[in-house]
Amino acid sequence: MDKHGILEMTTMRYEADRPKAANPIKIQDLTFRDGHQSLFATRGRTEDMLHVAKQMDEVGFYSMEVWGGATFDTMHRYLGEDPWERIITLKEHIKRTPFSMLLRGQNLVGYQNYADDVVEAFVQRACDNGIDIFRIFDALNDFRNFITAVKIVKKNNKHFQGTICYSLTEQRMGGDIYNIDYYVTKAIQLQEMGADSICIKDMAGLVAPYDAYNLVRALKENVKCPIHLHTHFTSGMGDLALFKAIEAGVDIIDTCMAPYAYRTSHPAVEPLVNSLLGTNRDTGFDIKLLNKIGKEMEKDIPKYIQFADNTKYSIIDTDVIIHQTPGGMLSNLVNQLRQMDELDKLDDVFKEIPKVRKELGQIPLVTPTSQIVGIQAVNNALFDTKEGEYARITEQVKDLCYGLYGKTTLPIDAEVQKKALVGYPRGETPITVRPGDVIEPAMADVHTQCEGLARNIDDELIVALYNLTGKKFLKIKYGKEPMPDDMKPKTLEEVKKEEELCSKAKAGKMIDKPEAPVKLEDLRQFDVYVDGAYYLVEVSEKGGAPRVVSSRPAPKPVVAAPAPAPAPTPQPAPVAQAAPVVSAEGGAPIASPMPGMFVKYEKQIGEKVKRGESVLVLEAMKMYNNIPSPVDGTLVATPFAAGANVAKGDVLAVIKPD
């Protein structure tokens, strides 16, 4: 047959400058953002992108997603890079291809809904610094959370891509909630909001091929906007889903270059380019150029391989079809449980996830709701003593129950909502208005906090989104604190040395360093010069053998010269800080139940606390966990400062029992 949906067979042409197809599929490349985010914990560095930037600009991509998602967080928190500078630097090398970013609606690139003035300032600066296409989504598909961002995008004549998060309650599309009518209704709403294109965002790779075909057909029949399909390869259906969507008439698809494709990332572009040759949907791309770029990218992969999930041989995860957990959320859960020495509880967490998701309104699992559901499932599995207890409820679950994230797909379980809102600072009655309407303006306060630290609005926005880690980054950026070693980039030479050491260890060729001899008492030291070399020798008064302590070439005679200017005092190398030593004698210590970052104390020394009352807040998996008092008593020790990293078991506070 010569026809497959709207795809038609044509004359086969192989040359790079072959005639343009009648209806070429447009392709957005995600390598510089979602590719390394999905495979290598978002650790891709700008310097490695520059190796291939100009070549990528020659491919002919519809657009390149280069920013947003987790990049903003990871760059300033782990890489010591200014997120804003990445856009500017890449724009200097990529001049023809439009830049796209992933924006989480009122969440921006964080994990909470921010004030309207923060959203307005952030989106404006993204426009100013070079973003052309804004893929805007909301984790709850509550489009009221788009309003403020869209206003600024439109004001700057940029492209607003309205996005619908793809979710399921079964293994396939359908049922009472996430069916074709649901997605068509949402698409019509986005078109009415002025969307320039509409994206179906399948963050866990759940869309099956024929569901993709039927969904695209339905959308094309009901809206005029171009339709864009974004799906991951996690389940193994990604390539198949893209092909059926192409046959159904989808306008744009997402892929990655081969070195950054597959597993929990996206389908690779190269097989699609070759497969669509000789059709009316031919990409027009040069496979030889793509191959050349891929080989260049491979050179830097060793720097990031430590972040890859190599725990299994299979490149697909059929579990995702059952538990519907996005790859990023899954890796976070595994890592968190491993650090807590509770990895054996993973199955218990998996049992909790669908339960928590249902009780919180059957919400889609995408950042930040995937983290909200995930960490609450961890808390329930580890700390509940009876079903449905919700003994430790995160700040974000409380915010969700209050309505601060928006309207959930289904109503939240009434008992869970009531329990979450006991003592909630904003009130115990949930709101129904747009979240942005009740969040107080923040930029003026941020400006005051940043005096003497931030030098421009971009710096202030880093702090507005990530208060503690943002301030830490600015101190490093402007030389007020040294950059920690773990933030510094590794060279390929360093990686090679590490690999050689690992190979030697595996081969049993590592030799233990002999123990240093015990230093005796009453040693005398002698400076010894032999054939132009200098030795420091120690000899025991008790007749022990001489021991060479150090040696170096003998110093050459020097002619007196004016004393040089004193060298600047070098900054001390950063050292890992040990946990503060806290005496818990006569008191009840509150030990950290998990590794994380200390955020704040809810009580001050000398204040009375009740058993179960929140004493402090600990960040883990980007969520805020309220840590309760184990007894009635008085707070007598608060050893940590905001922003400090804590390990499991560190004593965070001490309560003197009544």
N, C-alpha and C positions, 0 to 999 in steps of 0.2 A: 504493500500500500504506500502511496505517496503522500498521504495526509494523516496527521496525528493531532487531533484537536485543531488548533490554528496553525500548527507547525506543518510546513510543506517542504518536500524534498526539491532541491534545485540542482543546478550544475555544480559538480564538485570542483572547487578551486583551492589550491594550497598556498599560493604565493602570499607574501606578507602584505602586498598592496592590492589584494584581490578586490573586485567591485563590492561595494557596500550591500549588505542584505536588505531585503524589503522591509523587514520588521525586526531589526537586531535586538537581542536581549541586552539591556543595560546592566552593567555589573559594578557594584560598589565593593571596593577592597577593604577588608577589616584587619589586615595584618598588623598595622601599627597601633591598633587599639584592642579589639576583642580577641585577636589571634593570640598575642602574648598574655592577655588577661586570662584567657581560658586554659592555656597550656603551662604558662610559667609564672603564675601568681602576679601578673601585671608588672613584672620586673624589667621589661624592655627599656633600654636606655636610649636617649636621643642620639648619642654618638653612633650607635649601631644602626639606627635608621638612616643616618646621613650617607652611609656607604652606598645605598641603593636608591636614594630619594629621586635623583634626576632620572634614573632609568625607569622607575615606577611612573614618573610623570609622562613617559613616552608611550606607555602601554595603551592608553585610551580608555581608562576607567571612567565610568559616569561620575564617580566621586571616590574619595578616600576617607574612611573614618579614622581620624588621627588623635582624637581627644575625647574626654568625657568618661562616663562609666567610672571605673575604679582608678583610672590613671591619675587624677588630681590628688586623691588620697595617697596612693602608693608613692608617687614621685616625691612629695614633700616629706612623707613619713619615713620612707625606707631608702630612697635613692639620693636624697640631698639635692634634688633638682627642682627648679622653679617651674611649676606646671604651665604658667603663662608663657615662659620663654620657649617651650617646645613648639607651640603654634607658630610663633614668630620665626624661629629658626627653620622649621620645616617649610614655611612659606617662602623663605629665601631660595630654597632648592626646588620646590614644586610650584611652578608658576601657572600651569595650564589646568590642572585637575582641581575641581572644587573640594573644599574641606568640609567634612561632616563631623558632628559630635553627637554623643548620646547624653541627653539631658533628662534627669528624673523629675520633670515638672517642678513643683514647689520644693522638692527635695534637692534640686540642682544636681550636685555631684556628691551629696552627703547622704545621711541616713535618717534625716528628720525633715519635716516641713519648716522652711525658713520664712522670716518676715518678708512682706512684699518689697520693702526697700532693699533688702539683700538680693532678692530675685532680680529686681530691676537693674541694680548695679552690676550684678554678675553677668547677666545676659548681654547688657550693653558692652561690657568689656570683652566678652567673647566675640561679639560682632566686630569691635574695634581691632582686636588682635588677629582676626583672620578667619573665623568660622563662617561658612557660607550656608550650610544646611544644618538645621536643628532637628534632630530626631527626638521628639518630646514624648515621653510616656509617663504614666502614673501607675504605680504598683497595684492600685485598686481599680484601675480603669475609670477613675472618677475625674472626668475632664474639667471639672471646676478648678482642679489644681494646675491646669494649663494656662488659665486666663492671663495671669500677670506676665508669664514668660512670653506668650504669643504676642502680647501687645508690643513688647520691645522688639521681637523678631520682625514683626510687620512694619514697625516704625523705621527699621533699618533696611527694609526691602530685601530681607533675607528669606530663605526657603523654610517654611514651616511644614515639617513632616509629622502629621498626626499619627500616633502609634497606639495599637491595641495589643495588650499583652495576651498571648495565646495560652489558654489553660484548659484543663480537662477535669472531669470527676471520674471518668472511666478510662479504659485503655484507648478508646477512639472518640472522636468528636461526636457529640450528641447528648441525649439526656435532657433533663429539665432546665439546666443552667447554661453550660457552654456549648450551644448549638449554633447552626448557621444563622438563625434569626438574631441571636445575641450579637454576633460579629457584624452582621449587616446593619443592625440598628446602631451600633457603635460607630460604624464607618459613616453612616449618614450624618450622625451628630458631628463628626470631625469635619466633614465636608461643609456643613453649615457654619462651623467655626472659622472657615477660611483655609483649611488645610490645602497645601500645594501638592501634596501626595499623601498616601495612606500606607502605613507599614503594619504588617502582621508580624509581631515580635515573638517568635517561638524560642524562648530562652533555654529550654531543656531538651530540645530536639524531639518533641512529642508528636508533631504533625505527621500523620501517615500520608503516603503518596496520593491515594484517591481522595482523602479528606482535603489535601492541599488543592487538588484539581477542582473539586466541587466548591470549595470556599472561594477560590479565585474567580471561578465562573460566576458565582453569586454576587461577588463584590463588583465585578466588571459590569454586570447587568443593572446594578443599583446605584452606583456612584460614577462620576465622571473623572475623578482624580486618578492619576497613575497609581498602580498598586505595586507595593514593594514587599517581598517576602524575605524574612530573616529567620533562619533556622540553624540550629547546631547539629553536629554529627553524632552527639552523645549516644543515641539509641541505634545508630547505624542506618537510619532512614533518610538522612539529610540529602544525599545525592538524588535518591529516588523522588523525594518530595519536590526538589527543585525542578527536576525534569518534568514531572506532571504539571507543576505550576507553569512552566514555560509553555507546555502544550495548551494549557488553559488560557494563556494570554497575559500572564503576569508581566509587568513592564520592567521591573528592576529586581535583581537578586543580590544576595551577599555571599561572598566567597573570601578565602584567604589564599595566599601563596602557599605552595605545598609544604615548605618547612614549618609553617605555622598552622597547618590544617589538620582536620580529623580529630580523633579522640573527642574531648569535650569542646573542641573548637568547631570550625565550620567546614563544609565541603571545600575541596581544593578547586582552584580556577582552571588548572591545566587540563584535566580530563574533560571538563565541560567545553572548553574551547575546541578541543579536537572532536568531540562528539557532535557538536553543532555545525561542523563544516558541511557544506552541501545542503544547507537548509535556509529557509527564509528568516531564521533567527540566529544566523551566524554572528558571533561576537565581533569579528573583524580583527581579533588580536593576533599577534605574531607569536606562535608557540616557541620559536627559537629565542626570542627576547625574554619570554617568561622563564624559560629554562636557564638562561644566563643569569637572570636575577636570583632565581632560586638557589643556584650554586653559590652565589655570593652571600646570600643570607645564611646558608649552611655554615659558613666559616665562623659566625658568631654564636651559633647555637650552643657550643660547649660551655659558654659563660652562664647559660640559664638552665642547663640540664638538671642542676641540683633541685630546681623547683618543680620538675616534672613528676607526674604520678606514675611511677614505674612499679607499682605494687602488683600489677597483673599484666599478663601477656596480651590479652584481648584489647583491641583498640576501640571496641564498643562496650556499652554498659546496658545490657538488657534490663537490669534492675530499674533503670529510670522509667521504663514503661509502667512499672508497677508502683514505685513510690513517688515518681514524678519530681524528684529532688534535682534541681539544677546542679551541674558539675561544680561550680564555684561554691555553692552551699554545702555540697557533700564533702569537698576537700576541707572546708572550714570545720565542719563537724568532726571529721576524723582527726584533724590536727589538734583541735581543742580537747577532745577526749584523750588523745595520746599524751598531751601535756599534763592532763589531770590524772594520769595513770588509771583511766577508766575506759580504755578502748574496748574492754569486754562488754561494755554496756551499749555498744553501737546498735545491736538488734533491738534493745529496749527503746532507744531513741527513735529508730525507724517505726516502731509501733506507735509511738507518741505523735509523730509528725502528722499523719492524717487526722488523728483525733484533735490535736491542737488546731490544725488548719480549719477543720469543720466548726469547732467551737468559736473560732475567731471570724466566722462568716464566710467560710469556703473561699478564701481570698486566693488570687493567683500567687504563685511562688516565684518572685523576682525581687531583686534588690529594691527596697530594704525589707519587704515582707518575708522573703525567704529567710533572712537572718532573724527576723522577729519570731517567726514560727520555729526556726531551727534551735535557737538558744533557749526558748521557752520549753521546747521538747527535751532538751538536755537537762534543764533545771527540774522538770517533772520526773524524768527518768532517774535522776540522781538524788533528789532531795524530798520527793513526796513519799509519805508513808502509807497513803491510801489513794485510791483512784479519784481523780478529779480534784485533788487537794490544792494544786497551784500554790505550794508553800513559798516559793520564791518567784515573784512576778517581776519581770524586767520593766524598767521605765518606759520602754517603747511599747510593750503590751498595754500598759496603762494609758499611754497616749492614744493608741489605736482604739481602745475601749471608750475613751472620752470623745473620739471623733476627730482627733488632731491630724490624722492621716487622710480623712475623708470617709466616704460612704462605702461600707463593705458590700460584697456581692449579695450575701444573705445577712440577716440580722445576727449579731453576736449573741452567743448563749447568755441568757439573762443572769444566771448564777455566776458565771465567770466574770461578766461585766461588772456586776455588783461587787464582787470580791476585789477586783482590780482597782475600783474607784474609791475604796474606803480610804479616807484621808487624802485623796488626790488634791494637790494644791489648787487647781483651777476649779474644783467643785466636783460633786459626785453625780451630777446630772449631765449626761452626754449632750453634746451639741449636734445640731443638724445643719448648721451654716457651713459655708466654705471655710476650711481651716485658716486660710490667710486672713480672714476677717477678724480672728480673735488673737492672732500672734502680734505682739507689740513690735513696733519699728526697732531696729537694732543697730543700724550703721553709725548713728551718733555715738552710742555707747562703745562700739568697737573702735571708732576713731580715738576716743579718749583712752581706751586700754592700750592702744598701739603707739601712743606718743613716745618718741625716742626709740622706737623699734621699727615701725613701718615707714617706708619712704614714699609710697604712692598708694593709689586705690587698689591696685592688684595685690599688694602685700596685705592690705587691710581685709580684703575678701578671703584670703587664705585663713586669716584668724577668725573671720565671721563664720566660716564653714567648719573649721577645725580649731577650736579655741586653744586647747592645750598643745597639741602637736604642731599647730600653725605657729604659735609663739616660739616653740623650740626650733622650728625650721628657720625662722627669721633671725634668730640669734646665731645660728650656724651660717646662714647666708651672708650676714654682715660681719662675721668674724668675732662675734662676742662670745662664742663658744666654739671649741674645735669640732670638726666633723668626726663622728665616731667611725672607727675602722670598718664596721659592718655596713656603713653607708657608701663607702668608697667603691668605685667600679673595679672589677677584677680584669686583669689583662689576660690574653690568651696564654701568655707565657706562664703566668701564675696558675692558671687552670691546668696547663700541661704538667707542671711540677706536682700539683695535687694528684692528678691522675697517675703519674709515675709512682708516687708514694703509695697510692691505693693498690696499684698493680704489684708492687713489691710486697706489700702486706699480705695480699691474697696468695702470693707465691711463696710466702714464708721466708722472704729474704730480708725482712727488717731485723736489724740487730739491736738489742737493748744497749743503751749507753751505759758504760760501766759507772758504778757509783763513785763519786768523788771520795778520795781518802779523807779519813777523819782528821781535822785540823788539830794538831797537838798544841799544848801550851808552851810558852817560853820560846817561840820561834824568833830567829834573827833573820833579817832580810839583807841581801847583798845585791848591788847593781854590778852585773858582769858584762863586759864587752868582749866579744870573740869574733875576729875577722869581720868587723864592721857591723855586727849584729848585737843587739842589746837583750839581756836576759835579767829578769827579776827572780832571784833564787832565795828560797827559804830553807834554813838549816836549824834543826832542833839542837838545843843545848845538851840534850840527853844522849847525843850520839846517833840520832836518826839520820837517814840518808838525805842528801840535798834534794830539793824538789823545785823544778822550774815552774813558776807561777804564771809568767807571761813573757812574751818575747816580741820584738819588732826590730826593724833595721835601726842601726845606731843613728842618732841625729847628726846631720852635717853641721859644721861650724857655720854660723851666720854672722853677717856684718851688721853692726848696729844700725837701726833705721828708726825713723819717727814712729812712735806708737800708733797703730791703726785705730780708727774710730771703733768704739765698742760695738760688737754685733748685737742686733736686736735680740732680746730675750725670747727664745722659742717658746711657743705655747706648749704646755704639757700634753702628752698623749692622753687621750681619754682612757679611763680605766673603768672596769665594771664596778658598780657600786654595790657593796654588800647591803643586805637588808639591815635596818637599824636594830640594834640590840635592845630588846624591851623586857623589862622584868615583869612577869605576870604573877609574882608571888602574892598570895592573898587576894588575887583577882581572877576573873574569868576572861581568858584571852579570846579574841575573835581572830581566827586564822583564815587566811585567804583560801577559799575552796577551789580556786582555779588560778592559773597564771593570767595576768592582764595588766591593765594600767590603772593606777589609783586615780580617781577623779576628785572626790571631795568627801568631807565628813558632814553628816547631817546634824550632828550634835557637837557641842564644845565641851572641853574638859570642865568637870564640875557639874554638868547637867545630868538630871535624872533621866533614865530610860526604862522602858517597860520591856519585858520579855517579848521577842518577836517584832519590836519596833526597829525601823531602819536606823542604823548608826552611820553607815558610810556607803559610798557608791563606787563600784569597781567596773571598769570597762573590759569586756571580753567578747571577742567576735564582733566588735564594733557596736555592741549593745551595752546599755547601762544596767548593771545588776545591783539591786539593793541588798545589802548584807545586814541581817538582823542581829539584835542582841540575844544571847542565849539565856540571859537572866534579867530579873529586875535589879537595878542598881544605879551606880554613878559612874560616868565615863571618867577614867583617870589617866589614860595614855592615848595619844594620837601621834604616832611616830612618823607618818608618811606625809610628803608634800604632794600637791597636785601635779600629775604628769609622771610620777615615779612608776617604774616598772616593778611589778611584784611577782613572786613565784608562788606556786601552791605551797601552803603551809606557813608563809610569812605571817607574823603577828601584826595585824593591822590596827588593833585597838585593844584596850583592856577595860573591863567593867568590874568595879568593886561591888560585889553583891550586897543587897540590903540585909 
